[in-house]
Amino acid sequence: MNPGIRYHLFPEYGLNFDPKFLPGCAFVKLDNAKAQFKCQNPFCARLWTTMRARISFKISVPGEYGYVYFKIYEQNCKICGEIADSLWYMGKFDNE
């Protein structure tokens, strides 16, 4: 990261293309993250938290501005096998 360069964070889910093909995309990083998931099956509706959510970041070469596109990948529910979308994990704060 370069001081003075502003990076903008965007979710990848609304795009009709893969941002790694954008001009200036220089880096793709895969990592694990803490996330919550909710089963899409209305009869199951299981909710779980995991430290092993898979996330990708696609990062541009910095110019005046930079961009970072992220994608949190789905998981399958252990109970019914349905695909579960990720939710932002809002952990408890120490002062609550």
Secondary structure per residue as TSV (DSSP state, phi and psi in degrees):
chain	resnum	aa	ss	phi	psi
A	1	M	-	360.0	139.5
A	2	N	-	-105.0	130.3
A	3	P	T	-63.4	142.5
A	4	G	T	90.1	-8.0
A	5	I	-	-100.1	130.5
A	6	R	E	-96.0	123.0
A	7	Y	E	-99.0	141.3
A	8	H	E	-112.6	133.2
A	9	L	E	-100.3	128.4
A	10	F	E	-131.6	140.5
A	11	P	E	-76.0	145.5
A	12	E	S	-82.4	-17.0
A	13	Y	T	-62.1	-24.0
A	14	G	T	-91.1	-0.4
A	15	L	-	-87.3	150.2
A	16	N	S	-99.3	14.6
A	17	F	S	-149.8	166.2
A	18	D	-	-88.9	120.5
A	19	P	G	-64.1	-13.7
A	20	K	G	-68.4	-13.2
A	21	F	G	-94.3	0.8
A	22	L	S	-69.1	145.4
A	23	P	T	-59.7	133.5
A	24	G	T	93.9	-5.4
A	25	C	E	-71.2	119.5
A	26	A	E	-114.9	-17.0
A	27	F	E	-150.3	134.3
A	28	V	E	-123.5	128.1
A	29	K	E	-125.2	129.9
A	30	L	E	-106.4	140.1
A	31	D	E	-155.1	174.3
A	32	N	E	-101.9	150.5
A	33	A	E	-145.8	161.9
A	34	K	E	-84.3	127.6
A	35	A	E	-149.6	160.0
A	36	Q	E	-105.9	149.4
A	37	F	E	-130.1	149.9
A	38	K	E	-131.8	127.1
A	39	C	E	-63.8	137.9
A	40	Q	S	-80.8	-15.6
A	41	N	-	-72.2	117.0
A	42	P	T	-64.9	-20.5
A	43	F	T	-84.6	-14.4
A	44	C	T	-106.3	-62.4
A	45	A	-	52.6	30.6
A	46	R	-	-62.4	141.0
A	47	L	E	-122.9	130.1
A	48	W	E	-144.9	158.6
A	49	T	E	-116.9	140.6
A	50	T	E	-141.0	150.0
A	51	M	E	-91.4	0.8
A	52	R	E	-116.6	34.3
A	53	A	E	-71.4	138.0
A	54	R	E	-90.4	131.8
A	55	I	E	-135.4	143.0
A	56	S	E	-121.4	145.8
A	57	F	E	-123.5	131.1
A	58	K	E	-116.3	117.8
A	59	I	E	-119.0	137.1
A	60	S	E	-87.8	160.7
A	61	V	-	-68.3	131.1
A	62	P	-	-70.3	133.5
A	63	G	S	-118.6	-129.2
A	64	E	S	-67.6	-37.6
A	65	Y	E	-129.4	160.5
A	66	G	E	-130.5	164.0
A	67	Y	E	-131.3	151.3
A	68	V	E	-133.2	118.0
A	69	Y	E	-100.7	136.0
A	70	F	E	-124.7	153.2
A	71	K	E	-142.7	126.8
A	72	I	E	-101.1	121.7
A	73	Y	-	-80.2	152.8
A	74	E	-	-72.4	164.2
A	75	Q	E	-130.9	162.0
A	76	N	E	-96.8	141.4
A	77	C	-	-68.3	133.0
A	78	K	T	-70.7	-22.9
A	79	I	T	-82.8	-53.3
A	80	C	T	-114.3	-10.8
A	81	G	-	84.8	-1.9
A	82	E	-	-68.9	152.2
A	83	I	E	-71.2	138.4
A	84	A	E	-120.1	131.6
A	85	D	E	-84.5	154.1
A	86	S	E	-83.1	152.8
A	87	L	E	-123.1	154.5
A	88	W	-	-66.4	131.7
A	89	Y	-	-84.4	116.6
A	90	M	-	-108.6	84.5
A	91	G	-	-65.3	164.3
A	92	K	-	-75.7	143.4
A	93	F	-	-85.0	151.7
A	94	D	T	-61.9	-29.1
A	95	N	T	-90.3	5.9
A	96	E	-	-91.0	360.0
